[in-house]
Amino acid sequence: MPGSSLGALRLVHLDLKGAPPRVSYLAQIFPLFHTLGANGLLVEYEDTFPYEGELKPLQASHAYSPSEIKEILHLAKLHKLEVIPLVQTFGHMEFVLKHEEFAHLREVATFPNALNPHREESLVLVGAMIEQVAALHGGLRWFHIGADEVYYLGEGEESKQWLQQEGNTAEKLCLAHMKAVAGHLLSTHPAVKPIVWDDMLRGMSEETLAESGIAPLVEPMIWDYAADLDVSSRVLLVDKYRRCGFPKLWFASAFKGATGVNQSLTLIGHHLKNHLQWLKVAESLAADGLQGIALTGWQRYDHFSVLCELLPVGIPSLAVCLQTIENGGYSEQVKETVEKLLGISNLEVDTFMSECSGTFPGSDILSLVTQISFYLKPSVDELLERNRYVTGWFSLYHRKRKLVHPISLHHFQPQALSLLSKWNGVRQELQAALEKVFYAPAVDEWLEENVQPNLQRLQEVMDDLDGAIQAPSS
């Protein structure tokens, strides 16, 4: 079967932190995922899971209800998408450790990112999180326990004391916690295999990894989102993991959310190159130990960062990447298939798509976000910073003193009114489109970050102009 060199499973990563889609939107795109070649979902719930009891503070205001989770799982099954939940259990714990109730479990007291691995209560906490998530997911084969980017590990007070003892290292500390979490999962759910991100393991020696006993417990997911991914180094890394006794491995690429923390549009070419490199890695390996690939689609870089490309914006990139894997490469035929399935007249992979009029679910959002990303700020800059009547006769000096030459009004007031009217209209149209797909917090955040600053600049000039017109002439 074409593309099978990347393993049996092709997972679409749904990063729900920050902009969880409404279930009604997932019902529209799951069939598309399946048609494009996906057969699984890696669902990273973070604060959108309906945690109960002592974990209830972890729930965001827009968290899914238990019945919505069941509906998502039903829709996934309907469209032959196997679900693998992802719960962070070590690093990227901001959504837990920011809360006062759990702040005492931080590795470094002032930073909410990493869990203190010395506390028994830490394992109780992540065990409870895993149990609540697993309880809503029947028939799981895998459970992703995260464990990437455990920044500042070893820098907490308890770790510093522990590391002073002979033979103790930060690597051993990391492995001990991973083993404890994986061991808990396996003891309560023996049929479920834990997956971990591999970055904390990469730099460890073969001897350290082999002696730790981690290999039989987890399946590492090797992630690399670069367009120029180094094929030979990744092949060597796979070989190393296999020599250390890991029987099964995963790869992780990216279809969005990996090229800029506040990126609003997806550069398809970057992600296409990333997948072509992963195909080369797979071709250099025996396929028997590779479970599959997760196509990550990050929604935030971490819990506290801004939103990057929204899911509907990344759909054309996802389509290109899935079809490239499905066909073992990119071709004119792949391009035509994607155009047909998404209703796009001309797919552009080497530049941002200048105009998008697709028919796929959420294509109106892509079209409006593209319009705003390309034209909003430049059009406002053109008026406020390059129109000589604004810069020369209605500068900040004039605005502060409510001074305006009546003649200069004719040269920019109509244009400013027209521009404000146009972009307010686009904003309202986008808000309506976003509200069909996302909950209010995500809609408000995206508009506040990407639209409001420039609309506000325009509005303030108009307000100052009204004030100057009404001011008594001196």
Salt bridges, closest charged atoms under 4 A:
ASP15 OD1 - LYS17 NZ 3.20
GLU44 OE1 - HIS13 NE2 2.93
GLU44 OE2 - LYS17 NZ 3.69
GLU46 OE1 - HIS303 ND1 2.87
GLU52 OE1 - LYS56 NZ 3.86
GLU82 OE1 - ARG141 NH2 2.68
GLU94 OE1 - HIS92 ND1 3.91
GLU121 OE2 - HIS104 NE2 3.01
GLU131 OE2 - HIS184 NE2 3.31
GLU131 OE1 - HIS189 NE2 3.12
ASP148 OD2 - HIS92 NE2 3.81
GLU149 OE1 - HIS92 NE2 2.57
GLU157 OE2 - LYS160 NZ 3.70
GLU158 OE2 - ARG119 NE 2.92
ASP198 OD2 - ARG202 NE 2.88
GLU206 OE2 - ARG243 NH2 2.67
ASP224 OD2 - ARG234 NE 3.04
GLU326 OE1 - ARG10 NH2 3.34
GLU339 OE2 - LYS335 NZ 2.75
ASP381 OD2 - LYS377 NZ 2.81
ASP381 OD1 - ARG457 NH1 2.95
GLU382 OE1 - ARG386 NE 3.15
GLU385 OE2 - ARG457 NH2 2.91
GLU445 OE1 - ARG300 NH2 2.79
ASP464 OD2 - ARG399 NE 2.75
